[in-house]
Amino acid sequence: MQYAYAYQLNGTQAGGLDPDAKAYINAVVAAGATVTSTQRTAINNFVKGEKAGSRWTLLKRMYLPIWGVAAPNAICMTSLTSGTFNGGVTHASGYVSTNGTTGYFIFDQAPASLGLTTSSGSIYCLVTAASAFNGNTTLGGVQDLLNASRTSFAPSSGVNRSIRVFSATPLIYSEPDSRSVLVASRTTTTTNSVYKRTSSGFVTTVNEGSALSPIVGTVQPMAYMANNNNGTATTFAPAAAQFGAYGMGLGMTSTQAENFSAGLKTLWETCTGLALP
């Protein structure tokens, strides 16, 4: 492993690493990933940046599935716990993708178990390679038996998008191109916001009131590349979609989402050599 070899040659070379960055790098290397010096620096810069901006503790689960191998792709950067890939998933260099019928990734805990509440919750993902998602497909989602607990990124019809954070009532907005860092956040019991980051910049896509009585899911864990509908994977993402990162956490303000999405974009692009449009 390139990281391990550099560390053996010069033990002080890793001395400047943030402890959490170092722990994540060690974990993915042990699981079979190769981490270059460029990637190591990018991970370290991201972790330090999130801590400096007081956002690191908001990121209850964050996955960077860029390593081309299932085991390291399943490791959460912030907790070092592992989720689970199921069905037909391609582990490419820089991203994962589903076959569109059986492949998805599922977290290890339900939203409430991660500390998310009716007034503080967020979901986020970095999506590339497919410009639009139409029909009965989902970038990611979860719901217990009650639809009111639903949290998801999903198309609605045509270029419309349906976003929920602990709500039976979706936010609907128009989005012809889904390639971006998407952040959906609830910071009060009555407000949901959706933010989008591309190479063109950062925008608030929609910011409006939602369900007055949101319900946080306590049973089922979040899924990406599909929706976890009370324990059953449904409405899979299209096979053309490529996921470079995804996660779930506490609520983010507009400023926090702006800075987090910028850091995540830089992390992914530096580590992969790929770029968002």
Secondary structure, 3 states (H helix, E strand, C coil): CHHHHHHHHCHHHHCCCCHHHHHHHHHHHHCCCCCCHHHHHHHHHHHHHHHHCCCHHHCCEEECCCECCHHHHCEECCCCCECEEECCEEEEECEEEECCCCCEEECCCCHHHHCCECCEEEEEEEEECCCCCCCCCCCEEEECCCHHHCEEEEECCCCEEEEEECCCCCEEEECCCCCEEEEEEEEECCEEEEEEEECCEEEEEEEEECCCCCCCCCCCCCEECCEEECCEEECCCCCCCEEEEEEEECCCCHHHHHHHHHHHHHHHHHHHCCCCC
